[in-house]
Amino acid sequence: MLLSAEHLSLNFGIRQLLNNVNFYLTEGDKTGIIGINGTGKSTFLKVLAGEIEPDEGTLFRNPNIKISYLSQNPV
């Protein structure tokens, strides 16, 4: 297992961005995260990368992997 997230929840104020999310990634897997603006995609990636701690749930990152992403900022 490279990465696993179980029962992740995250709120910003009264807004719930993640609700009981489960996600598993094993070697050789390919995945995409898609959705309309403001649905928590970037926030989910930040949780997976360890930049934000979830309010609830457990996250496992294999210590031999590096998680990175390129955020898109409007010019």
CYANA upper distance limits for C-alpha pairs under 8 A (distance plus 0.5 A):
  1 MET  CA     24 TYR  CA      8.09
  1 MET  CA     25 LEU  CA      6.92
  1 MET  CA     26 THR  CA      5.28
  1 MET  CA     27 GLU  CA      7.50
  1 MET  CA     62 ASN  CA      7.57
  2 LEU  CA     24 TYR  CA      8.42
  2 LEU  CA     25 LEU  CA      6.20
  2 LEU  CA     26 THR  CA      5.63
  2 LEU  CA     27 GLU  CA      6.95
  2 LEU  CA     60 PHE  CA      8.46
  2 LEU  CA     61 ARG  CA      6.66
  2 LEU  CA     62 ASN  CA      5.50
  2 LEU  CA     65 ILE  CA      7.73
  3 LEU  CA     23 PHE  CA      8.41
  3 LEU  CA     24 TYR  CA      6.32
  3 LEU  CA     25 LEU  CA      5.59
  3 LEU  CA     26 THR  CA      7.35
  3 LEU  CA     59 LEU  CA      8.09
  3 LEU  CA     60 PHE  CA      6.07
  3 LEU  CA     61 ARG  CA      5.26
  3 LEU  CA     62 ASN  CA      6.65
  4 SER  CA     22 ASN  CA      8.08
  4 SER  CA     23 PHE  CA      6.12
  4 SER  CA     24 TYR  CA      4.93
  4 SER  CA     25 LEU  CA      6.80
  4 SER  CA     59 LEU  CA      6.29
  4 SER  CA     60 PHE  CA      5.62
  4 SER  CA     61 ARG  CA      7.27
  5 ALA  CA     21 VAL  CA      7.68
  5 ALA  CA     22 ASN  CA      5.78
  5 ALA  CA     23 PHE  CA      5.47
  5 ALA  CA     24 TYR  CA      6.88
  5 ALA  CA     48 LEU  CA      8.35
  5 ALA  CA     57 GLY  CA      7.82
  5 ALA  CA     58 THR  CA      6.33
  5 ALA  CA     59 LEU  CA      4.99
  5 ALA  CA     60 PHE  CA      6.92
  6 GLU  CA     20 ASN  CA      7.85
  6 GLU  CA     21 VAL  CA      6.79
  6 GLU  CA     22 ASN  CA      4.98
  6 GLU  CA     23 PHE  CA      7.08
  6 GLU  CA     57 GLY  CA      6.10
  6 GLU  CA     58 THR  CA      5.83
  6 GLU  CA     59 LEU  CA      6.98
  7 HIS  CA     19 ASN  CA      7.96
  7 HIS  CA     20 ASN  CA      4.56
  7 HIS  CA     21 VAL  CA      5.48
  7 HIS  CA     22 ASN  CA      6.01
  7 HIS  CA     56 GLU  CA      7.44
  7 HIS  CA     57 GLY  CA      5.10
  7 HIS  CA     58 THR  CA      7.29
  8 LEU  CA     18 LEU  CA      7.03
  8 LEU  CA     19 ASN  CA      6.88
  8 LEU  CA     20 ASN  CA      5.38
  8 LEU  CA     21 VAL  CA      5.31
  8 LEU  CA     22 ASN  CA      7.20
  8 LEU  CA     54 PRO  CA      6.76
  8 LEU  CA     55 ASP  CA      7.90
  8 LEU  CA     56 GLU  CA      5.92
  8 LEU  CA     57 GLY  CA      4.73
  8 LEU  CA     58 THR  CA      7.10
  8 LEU  CA     59 LEU  CA      8.39
  9 SER  CA     16 GLN  CA      8.26
  9 SER  CA     17 LEU  CA      7.93
  9 SER  CA     18 LEU  CA      5.12
  9 SER  CA     19 ASN  CA      5.02
  9 SER  CA     20 ASN  CA      5.76
  9 SER  CA     21 VAL  CA      7.17
  9 SER  CA     54 PRO  CA      6.40
  9 SER  CA     55 ASP  CA      6.12
  9 SER  CA     56 GLU  CA      5.53
  9 SER  CA     57 GLY  CA      6.93
 10 LEU  CA     16 GLN  CA      6.64
 10 LEU  CA     17 LEU  CA      6.18
 10 LEU  CA     18 LEU  CA      5.41
 10 LEU  CA     19 ASN  CA      7.27
 10 LEU  CA     54 PRO  CA      5.64
 10 LEU  CA     55 ASP  CA      5.48
 10 LEU  CA     56 GLU  CA      7.37
 11 ASN  CA     15 ARG  CA      6.06
 11 ASN  CA     16 GLN  CA      4.83
 11 ASN  CA     17 LEU  CA      6.11
 11 ASN  CA     18 LEU  CA      7.46
 11 ASN  CA     55 ASP  CA      7.55
 12 PHE  CA     16 GLN  CA      6.91
 12 PHE  CA     17 LEU  CA      7.69
 17 LEU  CA     39 THR  CA      7.19
 17 LEU  CA     40 GLY  CA      5.95
 17 LEU  CA     43 THR  CA      8.40
 18 LEU  CA     40 GLY  CA      7.53
 18 LEU  CA     44 PHE  CA      7.99
 20 ASN  CA     57 GLY  CA      8.09
 25 LEU  CA     29 ASP  CA      6.68
 33 ILE  CA     41 LYS  CA      7.09
 34 ILE  CA     41 LYS  CA      7.62
 35 GLY  CA     39 THR  CA      7.12
 35 GLY  CA     41 LYS  CA      7.65
 40 GLY  CA     44 PHE  CA      6.43
 41 LYS  CA     45 LEU  CA      6.91
 42 SER  CA     46 LYS  CA      6.70
 42 SER  CA     71 SER  CA      8.08
 43 THR  CA     47 VAL  CA      6.75
 43 THR  CA     52 ILE  CA      8.24
 44 PHE  CA     48 LEU  CA      6.77
 45 LEU  CA     49 ALA  CA      6.58
 45 LEU  CA     69 TYR  CA      8.12
 46 LYS  CA     50 GLY  CA      6.61
 46 LYS  CA     51 GLU  CA      5.55
 46 LYS  CA     52 ILE  CA      6.17
 47 VAL  CA     51 GLU  CA      6.32
 47 VAL  CA     52 ILE  CA      5.25
 47 VAL  CA     53 GLU  CA      6.41
 47 VAL  CA     54 PRO  CA      7.05
 48 LEU  CA     59 LEU  CA      8.00
 48 LEU  CA     67 ILE  CA      8.19
 49 ALA  CA     67 ILE  CA      5.97
 49 ALA  CA     68 SER  CA      7.16
 61 ARG  CA     65 ILE  CA      7.97
